[in-house]
C-alpha cells in the first residue's frame, strides 16, 4: 500500500506543480492589482477622508454615498484644469513624439555612417529618472539662471523666456521635457518597423520611376501601421501616467497651471485628506487607460495563439 | 537593439545626405543638452551659475558640489547628503529585482511549457497589471502596508515593486521560452526528469540573454520609481529619487544649483552606467514591452 502511494503522490505532485508554482504570482496579482482596484472603486463610493478605514472601536469610519464623489469631482475647477491640461499635454506629446520619432527613424535608415553611435545618444533619456531630467530642465528653463539669462549674457538683451513661470505656457515646458525623454524610444520603434519592410517592393516602384517622397508616402509609411499603433498606445498610457516630471519641474504650478490627473489624485488623497475624491479620480484614470490598453493587449495576445 | 542593419533601397543625393547628417547632429545636441547642463554645472562654483554662465565651461573646476550632495547637503532633518538614500535605493532594488526576475522566469516556464486551459487569460491579467495607472492601488496599498507594519520600510517597497514588476518579467520570459523547443522538454520528461529538473538543467542554462534584459529593465524601473517611494517611504527610509526631489524643492536657504545638478547625476549614475555597459539589452527590454515580443 505504502509503496504504491509514494509514486502516486509524486505523479500527482508533478501534475499540480506547474499550477502551484504559478499560484503565488497569480495570487499576488489578483489581490494587489484586481482586489485593490475593487477596493479603490469601493472607496470612491464612500465619504472616506483619511486612513484607517476602521476606527479604534471596530466601526467603519465612513458611509457609502453613491456617486456623490464623482459628481463633486466633475464640479471641481481643479479637476477640470487637470483634464484640460491632460488634453493639451497628451495631444502635443503624442503628435510631436511620433513626428520626431518617425523623422529620426527615416533619416537614420539612409545608410548613415555612425548609426550605432547615434542611436544610443537618442535613446539614453529613457534610462533616466524623470526626477533627474526634470531637475535639469527646471533649472535650464528657469528665467533667473537658465536660457533667458544665458541669452541675455550672450548679448541678446531683450530675450525673454519665462514659460516655466508663466501660467499660460508652463504646460508646454512639460511637453518639451517629456518629448525629449521619449522621442528616441519612438524612433527605435519606427526604425524596427522600417527594417522589416521588404526592399523588393521598393526597388520595383523605383523602376517605375517613383520619387523618394512618393515611396515614403505611398508604400513605406502605410506599412508602418503597426508601429504607429504601438507608439500611440505606449505614448498615450505614458501621458496619462505622467506624474514625476510635473512634480520635479513645476510641482503642478504656477498656481494650478500644470496639474494633471495624476498629481490631482496624489494631492487630494495624501495632502488634502479627500480620499474619496482621490479614489474617484484614480478610477477615471484607470478607465481611460483600460479603454486604450485592453483592446490592444487583446489583439496582441490573440495574434500570438 | 534587435534591428539588423539592412540596406534600404532609397537613394539619396550628396546635398540631401549633408542635410540629413546636419539634422541628425542637431538632434544629438538636443538630446545631450540636459546632460551637458547637469555635468558642467556640477563642477563649478555657484557664483558662476548665477552669474549667467550656465552653458560655459567652469572657470574654476571644483568637486565641492559632488561632495556636498553626497555627504553633507540638508535633505531631511539632518544634513546627511544623499548617501543614506542611495543605500536605501540599493537595498530596495537588489531584492526586488532578484525576486521578480526569478518569479518571472518560473511563470514564463509554466505558461509556455506546461500550458493548461485558460493560461492565456491568466497571462492577460498579469500583463494588464503592467499598464495600470498606479494611482488606482495607492490607497489600499497604504492601508495594507500599514496593517502589515511595513509602512515606510524598505521591505514594504520591495513588496510593492515585486508585485507590480512581476507582470513585465513574466512577459519577457514567456515570450522568450515560447520559441524554445518544447521537444527538448518532452524528451527530458520521458527520461523521467521532473518539473524543476527540466527548468534548472534545460531552460535556465539558455536563459542568459533574457535574464539580462529582465534584470536591466527591472533595475532601471525600480531605481527610477518616484510615485511609490513618495507615497510609502517618507523621511529616512526614502529612496534616492524622493531624496533628490526633496533636495531640489527645499525652500530654505540659498538654492545651490550646482549641488542639485551633482545630486541629479548621482541619482542617474547607476542606471546610466547600466545603459552605457548594456544599452542593447535595455532597448530590447523596452521594445519587448511595447511591440510584439
Interface residues (C-beta under 8 A of the other chain):
Chain A: X14 X17 X18 X19 X21 X22 X24 X25 X26 X28 X29 X30 X32 X33 X34 X35 X36 X37 X39 X40 X43 X51 X52 X53 X100 X103 X104 X107 X108 X109 X110 X111 X112 X115 X118 X119 X120 X121 X122 X123 X124 X125 X126 X127 X128 X129 X130 X131 X132 X133 X135 X136 X137 X138 X139 X140 X144 X145 X146 X149 X150 X152 X153 X180 X184 X185 X188 X189 X191 X192 X194 X195 X199 X202 X203 X206 X212 X215 X226 X227 X230 X233 X234 X237 X240 X241 X243 X244 X247 X248 X251 X261 X262 X265 X266 X269 X270 X275 X278 X279 X281 X282 X283 X285 X286 X289 X290 X293 X294 X297 X298 X300 X301 X303 X304 X305
Chain B: X1 X2 X3 X4 X5 X6 X7 X8 X9 X10 X11 X12 X17 X20 X21 X23 X24 X27 X28 X30 X31 X32 X33 X34 X35 X37 X38 X41 X49 X50 X51 X52 X53 X54 X55 X103 X106 X107 X109 X110 X111 X114 X116 X120 X122 X123 X124 X125 X126 X127 X128 X129 X131 X132 X133 X134 X135 X136 X137 X138 X139 X140 X141 X142 X143 X146 X162 X163 X164 X166 X167 X170 X178 X194 X195 X196 X220 X223 X224 X226 X227 X230 X231 X241 X244 X245 X248 X249 X257 X260 X261 X263 X264 X265 X267 X268 X271 X272 X274 X275 X279 X282 X283 X286 X287 X290 X291 X292
